[in-house]
């Protein structure tokens, strides 16, 4: 007569059969209670969720966090995508109405919006759409590779846009004649193209190996013990170098402009462009905050999620570790919220730190406000 591993437990759960062979534990009842908050975990969480529930202290709470995280992050990522699309729709008409001098700066505002949009949609597709439809398999290698390359290129391009705009602001304030005569619109276009070309060249190998991890057995075999640590290390080094370089440039430009402004105040030569200088400093200040948050979003996985093995929850290894599962769920949720903060507030900062954009948005809302009473009056005159 076969005895169930959980026959002496006070409570029983539908998926006990999945862990009947996990006999290397002296407390199966405690572990099964932590593993059985939902009958079918995999139908409720995405790949990223499966990755982050590997080291929890209480899987019941972890799955609850993941369950709500799924819908919260989807909603907030969607709002962030709409905010960036709106910012892009405001910036594009202004860009074509401007003189060449102003277009030099606004190119980088356009690229920031485009980079954020690409990253948001890549994250939504990879974590919430394809993972609900596709299972990790060699046939899905190229889909994940394309998504990873687009996301990584957009991230490095976003950092490059922060650097490019900061350098243009620095030259425009400190060396206005050079900005007018030597920095042409064609040069800025070439600068933007170079940033995204370098970003693409960096992202292609990283994205391919990330896809190899996500789709085992594909074009490239990347094992957990030999390949994955090296991929993570290389990605960490490249991302770290780019982030440190970006923060260093932003701080250099910000401090230089603050000192320049103080020098003008001491010599009583501060012109009527003081408000413009204030907006420039605010824009640089936001850029520093945004890059700091991006750094946090990049660091979180390497601090908390490197030892996580995909799909461990379905096997005994995950069952034995169910008392260690809380930290990574919170870390994964925190990482999502950090990215959402950047994606949501970057377009808002673009609008409020730019006089022309803020005026355009203000006019749009005033027009909408004026039309709403007329629409209500028309509907009352012509009832259905």
N, C-alpha and C positions, 0 to 999 in steps of 0.2 A: 504493500500500500504506500503510495507516494504522499509525502507530507509537504504542505505548503510552507514556504519560508515565513509567511506572514499569518499562519493559522492562529497564533496566540496573541495577535494584535487586537486592541480594543476597537479599532476602526479599520474598515477595509475600503479600498479605492479601486476604480475600474481598471487602472493600468498596472496593477500588481504583477500581472503575468509577464510584463516586460522586464522585471527585475528578479524573477524567480531563480536565475542562475547566479545572482550576485551574492554569493555565500560568504565572502571574506569580510564579514562584519559581525559584530556582537550585538548590534542594536538596529536590526532591520526595521522594526516598527517606527522608530524615531525618524529614520531616513526616508521611509516611504511616505510618512506624513509630510515631510518637507518636499517630496517629489511629486505630490499628487494634488496640487491645488486645482489644476485643470486636467481633464481626462486626456486631452490631446494637445500637448504643448506646442508641437511644431506647426499646427494649423493656426496658431494665434501670434506667432512671433516671426520676425524676419531673420535673415542671415546674421545681421549685426546683433540682433537680440540673442540668437543662439550662441554667438561668440562671447557675449558678455555675461551669460549666466553660468559660467563655468566655475566660479570661485565664490559662491555665496554662503553667507552665514545662515540664512533662512530662505529657502527657495520659495516658500509660500509668499513671503513679502516680495521677493525678487520678481516672481512672475506677475504679481499685482503691479509692481512698478513698471515692468516691461509692457504689460497689457495697456496701461494708461499712457505710457511713453509713446507707444506706436501711434495712437490717435492724436496726442498732443503735438508730437513732432511733425506729423503729416499736416496738421492744421496750421501750425506756425510756419513751417517751410512754405506752404502755399501762400500765406499772407506775405512772407518775405519776397517770394517770387513776384507777386502782384505789385508790391512796393517798388521793386527794381524795374519792372516793366513800365510802371507809371513814370518813374524817374527818367527812364530812357525815352519815353514818349514826350516828355517835357524838354529834354536836352537836345534831341535831334532837330526839331524845328528851330530852336535857338541857335544851334550850331550853324545852320545854313544861312541864318540871318546876320551872322556876325562878320566883322572884319577879320582879316588874316591874323592880326595880332592876338585877338581874343580866341580864335580857333585853336591856337597852339596849346592853350591850357585845357580847353574843353574836350580835346581829343582824349585826354586821359580820364576825364569824367565819363565819357562814352565807354571806354574800355573797361572801366571799373564796373559799370552797370552790366555790360555784356558778360564779364567774368563771373559776377555774382549770379546772374541768371543761369549761366551754363553750369555752375557748381550746384546751385539749388536743384535744378532739374536732374542733374546726374545723380545727386543723393536720393532724390525722390524715386527715380527709376530703379536705381540699384538696390535700395533698401526696402522699397514698399511695393513695387510693381513686378519687376522681373523675379524677385525672390518668392513672390506668391504664385507665380506661373511656372517658373523654371526651377529645376533642381540642379544642384552642383553636378556637372557632368562634363566630359571632354568636349561635347558638341556645343556647349555654351561658352567656350573659352574666348572666342573672338568678340562676343557681345560684352563680356565683362572687361576685356582688354580695351575696347573702344570707350566704354564708360569711364574706366580708370584713367585713360590717357586724356580724355576731355576734361575730367575733373582736376587732374594734376596740372594740366596746361593752364586751366583757368586760375588755379590757385597761384601758381608761379607768375602768371600774367598779372594777376591782381596785385601781388607784391611789387612787381615791376612798374605797374601803373602808379602806385604810391611813390616809388622812388623817382620816376620820371617827372611827375607833377611837382614833387618837392624841389627837384633840381631846377626846373623851369621857373618856379616861384623865386628860388634863391637868385638865379641869374637876373630875372626881371627886376628884382628889388635892388640888389647889390650892384649889378652892372647893366643898367637899362639900355645903354647904347649898344652893347654887344647883343642884348636880347632883340633889339629892333633890327640891327643890320646883319648880324651873323647867324642868328637862329631863324631859319626860314620854316614855313609850313611843311615844305618837302622834307626838311631835315627831321622834323618831329614825326612825320609819317614813317620815315626810315627808322627812327628810334623805336617807335611802337612795333613795327614789323620785326625788328631785331629782337625785342623783348619776347615776343610771342614765338618767334622761331627758336630761340634758345630754350624757352619753356617747353616747347614741343619736343625738342631733341632730348631734353632731360626726362620728360614724362614718358616717352615711348618705352624705354627699357624698364622703368619702374612700373608702368601700367601693365606690361606684359607679365612680369613676375608676380604682380598682385593678382592678375587673372589666373596664373598657374596655381596660386594658393587657393583661390576661390573655386576653381574647377580642376580638381586633382585628376591626373591621368590624361591631361590634354596635350597640347603641342610641346609643352615644357613640363618636365616632372620636377616638382619642388617639394621635397620632403620636409616634414616638421622639424627634424633634428639637424639636418645639414643645410638645406637651402633657405628656409624661412628666417633663421636668425641673421643670416648675412643680408637678405633682402631688407629686413627691418633695420639693421644697422646702417646700411648704405642710404636708405630712405631717410633715416633720422639725421645722418650727417649732412646730406644735401639740403634737407629742409632747414636744419639748424643754421647752416652757413647762409642760406638765403634770408632767413628771418633776422639773424644778427646783422647782416649787411644792411637790410632794410631799416631796422631800428636805428642803427648807427647813422645812416644818412638822414633820417627824419629828425633825430635829436640834433645833429650838426646844423641842419638848416633852421630848425626851430630856435635853437640857442643863438645862432648868428643873427637871425631876424630880430629877436628880442633885444640883443645888444645893440644892433643897428638902430632900433627904435629909441632906445634909451639915449644913445649918442645924439640923435636928432633933437630929443627933448632938452638935453643939456645945452646944446648950441642954439636953441630956439629956432631951429630950421624945420620943425615938423610941419609939413604941408597939410593941405586940406584932405589929403588921401589917408588920414589917420584911421578913418573907419574902414577903408579898404585893407589897411595893414592889420587891423583887428580881425577882420574876416579871414585873412590869410593865416594868422596865428591860430585861429579857431580850427580852420581846416587842417592845419598841420597837427594840432593837438588831438583832433579826432583820429587822424591817420595813425598817430602813435598809439592811441587807445585801441584802435581796431587791430593793428599788427600785434599788440600785446595779447589780445584775446585770441588771435589766430595762433600765436605761439602756444598759448595754453591749450587750445584745441589739438595742436600737434603733439604736445607733450603728454597729454592724458593717456592716449593709447599705449605709449611706451612705458609709462609708469605703472599702469594697472592691467593692461590687456595683452601683454606679449606672451604670457604663458598659457593663454587660453587656446584650447584645441577645438576646432569646429565639431559640432554634433556630439560632443561628449555627453550631453544630457540623455541621449538615447541608450547609452551603454553603461556598464558597471562603473567605469571610471567616474562618470558624472554622478552616479548614484552614491559612490563612496565619498565624493566631495560635496555633497549637498549641504553640509554644515558650514561651508566656506563661501557661499555664493552671493553675499550681499554687496561687497565692495565694488565689484565690476559692474553691477547693474546701475549703481549710483554714478559710477565713473562714466559709463556709456551715456546715461541720461544727461550728465553734466556736459559731456562733449557735444552732444546735440544742441543743448541750450546755448553753449558758447558760440557755435556756428550760427545759430538762429539770431543771436544778438548782433553779430557782425553783419549778416545779410539783411537784417531788418533796419538797423540804424545807419548803415552806410548810405543808402539813398536819401534818408531823412537828413543826414549831415550834409550831403551834397546840396540839397535844396536850401537848407537854412544858412549854410555858410557861403552861399552865392547870391548876390543881390538880384541879378537878372532872373535866376531860376525862382527865387522866393517871390518876386513880383509877379512872374508868370503864373505860379501856382495860386497866389492870392487872387489874381484877376479871374482865374478859372473858377475858384470857389465863390467869388462874388457874383459871377455870371450865373452859376448854378443856383445860387441863393435867390437871385432876381427872377429866374425862370420858374422856380418851384411854385410861388403863389399864382403865377399866370396859368401854369398847368392845372393847378387845383381849381381855379376859376373856370377854365375851359371845360373841365370834366363835369363841373356842376351845371354849366349851361347846356351841355349835351349829354343828358343822362342815358345810360344804356337801357 
